[in-house]
Amino acid sequence: MTAAENVCYTLINVPMDSEPPSEISLKNDLGNCDMSAFLTSFPPLEKGDVKLKTEALKKVIIMILNGEKLPGLLMTIIRFVLPLQDHTIKKLLLVFWEIVPKTTPDGRLLQEMILVCDAYRKDLQHPNEFIRGSTLRFLCKLKEAELLEPLMPAIRACLEHRHSYVRRNAVLAIYTIYRNFEHLIPDAPELIHDFLVNEKDASCKRNAFMMLIHADQDRALDYLSTCIDQVQTFGDILQLVIVELIYKVCHANPSERARFIRCIYNLLQSSSPAVKYEAAGTLVTLSSAPTAIKAAAQCYIDLIIKESDNNVKLIVLDRLIELKEHPSHERVLQDLVMDILRVLSTPDLEVRKKTLQLALDLVSSRNVEELVIVLKKEVIKTNNVTEHEDTDKYRQLLVRTLHSCSVRFPDMAANVIPVLMEFLSDNNEAAAADVLEFVREAIQRFDNLRPLIVEKMLEVFHAIKSVKIYRGALWILGEYCSTKEDIQSVMTEVRRSLGEIPIVESEIKKEAGELKPEEEVSVGPAQKLVTEMGTYATQSALSSSRPAKKEEDRPPLRGFLLDGDFFVAASLATTLTKIALRYSSLVQEKKKQNSFNAEAMLLMATILHLGKSSLPKKPITDDDVDRISLCLKVLSECSPLMNDIFNKECRQSLSHMLSAKLEEEKLSQKKESEKRNVTIQPDDPISFMQLTAKNEMSSKEDQFQLSLLAAMGNTQRKEAADPLASKLNKVVTQLTGFSDPVYAEAYVHVNQYDIVLDVLVVNQTSDTLQNCTLELATLGDLKLVEKPSPLTLAPHDFANIKANVKVASTENGIIFGNVVYDVSGAASDRNCVVLSDIHIDIMDYIQPASCTDAEFRQMWAEFEWENKVTVNTNIIDLNEYLQHILKSTNMKCLTPEKALSGYCGFMAANLYARSIFGEDALANVSIEKPIHLGPEAPVTGHIRIRAKSQGMALSLGDKINLSQKKTGL
């Protein structure tokens, strides 16, 4: 669709609470001045008269748009309104003449239109440029050749008007007239070409050039050839049209590429962002040479950095990601990774997220070192920036990106770990958890880095603020401290974090105020808490000169325990058991072994004592008591079996988990690469450029057509390439019965944020149906954009009516309504045919998505709307039922395949999806196979759905209920 064909809307504001006026009252308002006054002295009208006529004319326009027939008003408007010189009146008259019926029932032009034609001939010669230009725009919409023919000389003369507004509208008028009625102005291309050569105004040149592109492409190319070296000096609106012409010419005739590709290169340096964007897109489609791809990608990157609008940044980033999908282009983009990382200066989180993902996809051994340096700097920046709601999330993204880089390129891990481990003490638990996960994987995979990681972990251990991170750090230290010195350091840090022991006695003394004098003067021996074997030396937190009565002055581990979090105590007991058993294997002296074991057992005993006392806010749980008691028993017996379980089996479990995770990642990457690889079948024809016809590229995708279809909502390229084929695949919704006087059926096109109803209306009677109107209403979060215009149907005639419905959120909706009409010549009231309801499916807006387990759990805890659906199906296999639910709901299963493999009679899986509106939908499937009912018993269980909005949760539950049973079994 060209710019000249774009639909234009005129909005007229009229109060809707008043009664619709009658034809008699409108005549009085429009004709309240006697015509003789205009013919004789033509005196100036009073202000009120013009205002009254303006309001009356607006009402007439609204009534005609609503299907009213007002034939008696035509001469009244010609006599009393048409001669007025008021600009508002003239603008409204243009709208009126556009919509008013201009022909008799047999198709002949009304005689009154001759007077109108004469009035507009005068307006085309009016000294005011606004009136001339508005009239020319109106003529673009006229479809009656008899009205246009007398106006052609005046339209031609407007091409030489002094004002550019008139000239550019004259070009558009000539273009539309030439396209619709070529016989009225057969020399239009030659006329416009001569006009273009001599024109100086950018907007006029743009309109003229656009006409030549669509009317006479050869003349457009001739003009471009004469000024191809001056293209950079043109205005941006003309440059955009030139880009469109070059693309179309090269698309139809590839041999012309060499002629124009230099021009496209020059337009990449245009001052207009829109021209640069279009030129880069055109260059990529015209050439796959590395220099062309690099120039286009560099242009995209500059656009992202310089444009302030985040939507523009995301759109251009998507184009870069599309470039990366092509195997031959990926190598070129790898050299631009550092330029792509400049986009991280944008504060928007979504832009940063896409940029990091793109950089991670493009990273290679050649540029990974530079990438890591930049990311480390960004991580350090987030630590110094004032806290913002997105800073923590950005830090998480950086940590995950560095994690992925280190896994893919192990040599980088040593540079990354020291920087990241500083964030274990971060207030943001999510970022610290990501760092901890990375450290856990690195210390297991990279043996050479274990000493470094243990050393850094011991340095930051005392500063960890989150109990969850503390537990993880304890586990890592207990699992990977392999030297005697490291084990002693761990014990030192634990004692430092636990504070004075026994805990219960020291806390009771502190509450009684007995410790206050000692803490203020404690020196010397009070600072040296050393065992007989000299395994640790630390300073008690109670020896500080500051009062320790406040809770925040407590050592971290002591604070966790007094808050009632004894799960960390169970983790501590496991860690102490591991290091005590390992210490016994490293130190041969029995006395030191017993001393270390006794100290570990003392710490566990004092924690058990604290848990049973009334000091903590919550008492210790039975599970934690059992775990600590088990560890005490293990240390008291020190059997080889327990030693193997604690010091070998745990690490093997982690190794298995990381291996499974790595295998899953490799599998997903392999699937992605297979999708991207261009597969050529054995019997595919081979295309040789020298042997192909000139139109060989006509089979390829037209980017301008694709962009138009994408704007209409057809995002899938295969569907967009042939929208008619996709239309045939859709189910026709029958709205009325075959025996109704008016038969109606509809195609429902879901275009992301709006729905287009293409309704076929058939007159099945032998009468003419007047004012046949499709009246629609909506239920749910749907909104009708505009009321469909009424139409007249001849006997057994049919017509298509289109209606647009806006969608605001993800939930099921219903469109209902009726068709009303008048029978020509009948005196009865309006007839009505009620339409069947059209149900809008939620699945059109839900897309599969993925998230981490931590994000899933966080959203599960935050979302307040839950819908529990009981499983009621005829499917007898657990895995088959899960796949059926995934297919029906368009959700993605987050639970790994290995966790779902095998057969044990029950299954639990997490599902996730996002709507196009950014709403998250979570589901947990808990199903089992009732074996006691026999092998043919169907699956039972329930599905819990959680969402932020009630509509999403209910609609998804309804969808699952409707589609649970598999048909055809």
ZIQUIWO-V625745 format. One record per backbone hydrogen bond with DSSP energy under -1.0 kcal/mol. NH is the residue of the N-H (numbers start at 0). CO is the residue of the C=O. E is the energy in kcal/mol with one decimal. If there is no record, write none. Layout:
{{NH;CO;E} {NH;CO;E}}
//
This chain:
{{25;21;-1.9} {26;22;-2.0} {27;23;-2.0} {28;24;-2.2} {29;25;-2.8} {30;26;-2.3} {36;33;-1.1} {38;34;-1.6} {39;35;-1.9} {41;36;-2.5} {49;45;-1.5} {50;46;-2.0} {51;47;-2.5} {52;48;-2.4} {53;49;-2.3} {54;50;-2.2} {55;51;-2.4} {56;52;-2.5} {57;53;-2.0} {58;54;-2.0} {59;55;-2.1} {60;56;-2.2} {61;57;-2.4} {62;58;-2.5} {63;59;-2.4} {64;60;-2.4} {65;61;-1.7} {66;63;-1.6} {67;62;-2.6} {72;69;-1.3} {73;70;-1.0} {76;72;-2.5} {77;73;-2.0} {78;74;-2.6} {79;75;-2.7} {80;76;-1.8} {81;76;-2.6} {83;80;-1.6} {89;85;-2.2} {90;86;-2.3} {91;87;-2.4} {92;88;-2.4} {93;89;-1.6} {94;90;-1.3} {95;91;-2.5} {96;92;-3.0} {97;93;-1.1} {98;94;-1.6} {99;95;-2.2} {103;107;-3.1} {106;103;-2.6} {109;101;-2.6} {112;109;-1.1} {113;110;-1.7} {115;111;-1.2} {116;112;-2.6} {117;113;-1.9} {118;114;-2.0} {119;115;-2.0} {120;116;-1.6} {121;117;-1.7} {122;118;-1.8} {123;119;-1.8} {125;122;-1.3} {131;127;-1.8} {132;128;-2.8} {133;129;-2.7} {134;130;-2.1} {135;131;-2.2} {136;132;-2.0} {137;133;-2.0} {138;134;-1.9} {140;137;-1.7} {147;143;-1.3} {148;144;-2.2} {150;147;-1.2} {151;148;-1.1} {154;150;-2.2} {155;151;-2.5} {156;152;-2.1} {157;153;-1.2} {158;155;-1.4} {159;156;-1.7} {160;157;-1.4} {166;162;-1.7} {167;163;-2.8} {168;164;-1.2} {169;165;-2.0} {170;166;-2.0} {171;167;-1.6} {172;168;-2.3} {173;169;-2.4} {174;170;-2.3} {175;171;-2.5} {176;172;-2.3} {177;173;-2.6} {178;174;-2.3} {179;175;-2.2} {180;176;-3.5} {183;180;-1.7} {187;184;-1.5} {190;186;-2.5} {191;187;-2.9} {192;188;-2.3} {193;189;-2.2} {194;190;-2.0} {195;191;-2.6} {196;192;-2.0} {197;193;-1.3} {198;194;-1.2} {204;200;-2.2} {205;201;-2.3} {206;202;-2.1} {207;203;-2.4} {208;204;-2.8} {209;205;-2.5} {210;206;-2.0} {211;207;-2.1} {212;208;-2.0} {213;209;-1.5} {214;210;-2.6} {215;211;-1.9} {219;215;-1.6} {220;216;-2.3} {221;217;-2.3} {222;218;-2.4} {223;219;-2.3} {224;220;-2.4} {225;221;-1.3} {229;226;-1.3} {232;229;-1.5} {233;230;-1.5} {238;234;-2.2} {239;235;-2.2} {240;236;-1.2} {241;237;-2.1} {242;238;-2.4} {243;239;-1.9} {244;240;-2.2} {245;241;-2.7} {246;242;-2.3} {247;243;-2.3} {248;244;-2.7} {249;245;-2.6} {250;246;-2.3} {251;247;-1.9} {252;248;-2.6} {255;252;-2.3} {256;253;-1.9} {259;255;-1.2} {260;256;-2.3} {263;259;-1.7} {264;260;-2.1} {265;261;-2.1} {266;262;-1.9} {268;265;-1.7} {269;266;-1.6} {275;271;-2.1} {276;272;-2.5} {277;273;-2.3} {278;274;-2.8} {279;275;-2.4} {280;276;-2.1} {281;277;-2.4} {282;278;-2.6} {283;279;-2.0} {284;280;-1.4} {285;281;-1.8} {286;282;-2.0} {292;288;-2.4} {293;289;-2.7} {294;290;-2.2} {295;291;-2.5} {296;292;-2.7} {297;293;-2.6} {298;294;-1.9} {299;295;-2.4} {300;296;-2.5} {301;297;-2.3} {302;298;-2.1} {303;299;-2.4} {304;300;-2.2} {305;301;-2.4} {306;302;-2.4} {312;308;-1.9} {313;309;-2.3} {314;310;-2.2} {315;311;-2.6} {316;312;-2.3} {317;313;-2.0} {318;314;-1.4} {319;315;-1.8} {320;316;-2.5} {321;317;-2.2} {322;318;-2.0} {323;319;-2.0} {324;320;-1.3} {325;322;-1.3} {329;325;-1.4} {332;328;-2.1} {333;329;-1.7} {335;332;-1.6} {336;333;-1.0} {339;335;-2.4} {340;336;-2.0} {341;338;-1.1} {342;339;-1.8} {343;340;-1.6} {344;341;-1.5} {345;342;-2.3} {351;347;-1.9} {352;348;-2.6} {353;349;-2.1} {354;350;-2.3} {355;351;-2.7} {356;352;-2.0} {357;353;-2.4} {358;354;-2.7} {359;355;-2.4} {360;356;-2.0} {361;357;-1.4} {367;363;-1.6} {370;366;-2.2} {371;367;-2.6} {372;368;-2.0} {373;369;-2.1} {374;370;-2.5} {375;371;-2.6} {376;372;-1.9} {377;373;-2.1} {378;374;-2.5} {379;375;-2.3} {380;376;-2.1} {381;377;-1.8} {383;380;-1.0} {384;380;-1.3} {393;389;-2.6} {394;390;-2.4} {395;391;-2.0} {396;392;-2.2} {397;393;-2.4} {398;394;-2.5} {399;395;-2.6} {400;396;-2.3} {401;397;-2.7} {402;398;-2.4} {403;399;-2.4} {404;400;-2.4} {405;401;-2.5} {406;402;-2.0} {407;403;-2.3} {408;404;-2.8} {411;408;-2.2} {412;409;-1.3} {415;411;-1.5} {416;412;-2.6} {419;415;-2.2} {420;416;-2.5} {422;419;-2.1} {423;420;-1.3} {425;422;-1.5} {431;427;-2.0} {432;428;-2.6} {433;429;-1.9} {434;430;-2.0} {435;431;-2.5} {436;432;-2.3} {437;433;-2.1} {438;434;-2.8} {439;435;-2.6} {440;436;-1.9} {441;437;-2.7} {442;438;-2.7} {443;439;-1.1} {444;440;-2.1} {445;441;-2.8} {448;445;-1.2} {449;446;-1.4} {452;448;-2.6} {453;449;-2.7} {454;450;-2.3} {455;451;-2.5} {456;452;-2.6} {457;453;-2.3} {458;454;-1.5} {459;455;-1.8} {460;456;-1.1} {462;459;-1.2} {463;460;-1.2} {469;465;-2.2} {470;466;-2.2} {471;467;-1.8} {472;468;-2.7} {473;469;-2.4} {474;470;-2.1} {475;471;-2.2} {476;472;-2.5} {477;473;-2.7} {478;474;-2.1} {479;475;-2.3} {480;476;-1.4} {486;482;-2.3} {487;483;-2.2} {488;484;-2.2} {489;485;-2.3} {490;486;-2.1} {491;487;-2.3} {492;488;-2.5} {493;489;-2.5} {494;490;-2.6} {495;491;-2.4} {496;492;-2.3} {497;493;-1.8} {498;494;-2.1} {505;501;-2.0} {506;502;-2.5} {507;503;-2.2} {508;504;-2.5} {509;505;-2.3} {510;506;-2.2} {511;507;-1.8} {513;508;-2.2} {518;514;-2.3} {519;515;-1.4} {520;516;-1.2} {521;517;-1.3} {525;522;-1.9} {526;523;-2.2} {527;524;-1.0} {533;530;-1.1} {542;539;-1.6} {543;540;-1.1} {552;549;-1.2} {553;550;-1.7} {557;496;-1.6} {558;554;-2.4} {559;555;-2.3} {560;556;-2.1} {561;557;-2.4} {562;558;-1.5} {563;560;-1.5} {564;559;-2.2} {565;563;-1.4} {569;565;-1.5} {570;566;-1.9} {571;567;-2.4} {572;568;-2.5} {573;569;-1.9} {574;570;-2.4} {575;571;-3.1} {576;572;-2.1} {577;573;-2.3} {578;574;-2.6} {579;575;-2.2} {580;576;-2.5} {581;577;-2.4} {582;578;-2.5} {583;579;-2.0} {584;580;-1.2} {585;581;-1.3} {586;582;-2.7} {592;588;-1.9} {593;589;-2.8} {594;590;-2.4} {595;591;-2.5} {596;592;-2.6} {597;593;-2.6} {598;594;-2.0} {599;595;-2.3} {600;596;-2.6} {601;597;-2.3} {602;598;-2.1} {603;599;-2.0} {604;600;-2.5} {605;601;-2.6} {606;602;-1.7} {607;603;-2.3} {608;604;-2.6} {609;605;-2.1} {610;606;-2.5} {611;607;-1.8} {616;561;-2.0} {619;610;-1.1} {624;620;-2.0} {625;621;-2.6} {626;622;-2.3} {627;623;-2.5} {628;624;-2.6} {629;625;-2.4} {630;626;-2.1} {631;627;-2.2} {632;628;-2.2} {633;629;-2.5} {634;630;-2.3} {635;631;-1.7} {636;632;-1.6} {637;633;-3.6} {642;638;-1.9} {643;639;-2.3} {644;640;-2.2} {645;641;-2.7} {646;642;-2.4} {647;643;-2.0} {648;643;-1.9} {649;644;-1.0} {651;647;-2.0} {652;648;-2.1} {653;649;-1.8} {654;650;-2.4} {655;651;-2.5} {656;652;-2.2} {657;653;-2.8} {658;654;-2.3} {659;655;-2.4} {660;656;-2.3} {661;657;-2.7} {662;658;-2.5} {663;659;-2.2} {664;660;-2.2} {665;661;-2.5} {666;662;-2.2} {667;663;-2.3} {668;664;-2.5} {669;665;-2.3} {670;666;-2.2} {671;667;-2.2} {672;668;-2.6} {673;669;-2.3} {674;670;-1.9} {675;671;-1.9} {676;672;-2.1} {683;680;-1.7} {695;692;-1.5} {697;694;-1.8} {699;696;-1.5} {705;701;-2.6} {706;702;-2.6} {707;703;-1.8} {708;704;-2.5} {709;705;-2.5} {710;706;-1.9} {711;707;-1.4} {712;709;-1.1} {713;708;-2.4} {714;712;-1.7} {719;715;-2.9} {720;716;-2.5} {725;721;-1.6} {726;722;-1.7} {727;723;-1.7} {728;724;-1.0} {732;745;-2.9} {734;743;-2.3} {735;743;-1.5} {742;761;-2.3} {744;759;-1.7} {745;732;-2.5} {746;757;-2.1} {748;755;-2.8} {750;753;-2.8} {753;750;-1.5} {754;804;-3.3} {755;748;-2.8} {756;802;-3.0} {757;746;-2.4} {758;800;-3.1} {759;744;-3.2} {760;798;-3.0} {761;742;-3.0} {762;796;-3.2} {763;740;-2.6} {768;792;-2.7} {769;821;-3.2} {771;790;-2.9} {772;819;-3.0} {774;817;-2.8} {776;815;-3.1} {778;813;-2.6} {781;779;-1.5} {782;805;-2.1} {784;803;-2.5} {790;771;-1.7} {792;768;-2.8} {795;764;-1.1} {796;793;-2.3} {798;760;-2.3} {800;758;-3.0} {802;756;-1.9} {804;754;-2.7} {805;782;-3.3} {806;752;-2.7} {807;780;-1.9} {810;808;-1.2} {812;839;-1.2} {813;778;-2.3} {814;837;-2.7} {815;776;-2.5} {817;774;-2.2} {818;832;-2.8} {819;772;-2.2} {820;830;-1.9} {821;769;-3.0} {823;767;-2.9} {825;822;-1.9} {830;820;-2.9} {832;818;-2.5} {834;816;-2.4} {835;734;-2.2} {837;814;-2.9} {839;812;-3.0} {843;840;-1.3} {844;841;-2.0} {846;913;-3.0} {855;851;-2.4} {856;852;-2.5} {857;853;-2.2} {858;854;-2.6} {859;855;-2.5} {860;856;-1.8} {861;857;-1.8} {862;858;-2.8} {864;946;-1.5} {866;944;-2.6} {868;942;-3.3} {870;940;-2.6} {880;876;-2.0} {881;877;-2.1} {882;878;-2.4} {883;879;-2.1} {884;880;-2.3} {885;881;-2.4} {886;882;-2.2} {887;883;-2.2} {888;884;-2.5} {889;885;-1.3} {891;911;-2.5} {893;909;-2.9} {900;896;-1.2} {906;926;-2.9} {908;924;-2.0} {910;922;-3.3} {911;891;-2.2} {912;920;-1.8} {913;846;-2.5} {914;918;-2.5} {915;844;-1.6} {917;914;-2.0} {920;912;-2.6} {921;945;-2.8} {922;910;-2.1} {923;943;-2.5} {924;908;-3.0} {925;941;-2.4} {926;906;-2.6} {927;939;-2.8} {928;904;-3.4} {930;928;-1.6} {932;929;-1.6} {933;930;-2.0} {936;933;-1.4} {938;874;-2.6} {939;927;-2.4} {941;925;-2.4} {942;868;-3.2} {943;923;-2.3} {944;866;-2.6} {945;921;-2.4} {946;864;-2.0} {952;948;-1.6} {953;949;-2.6} {954;950;-2.6} {955;951;-2.3} {956;952;-1.8} {957;953;-2.5} {958;954;-2.1} {959;955;-2.2} {960;956;-2.5} {961;957;-2.3} {962;958;-1.7}}
//
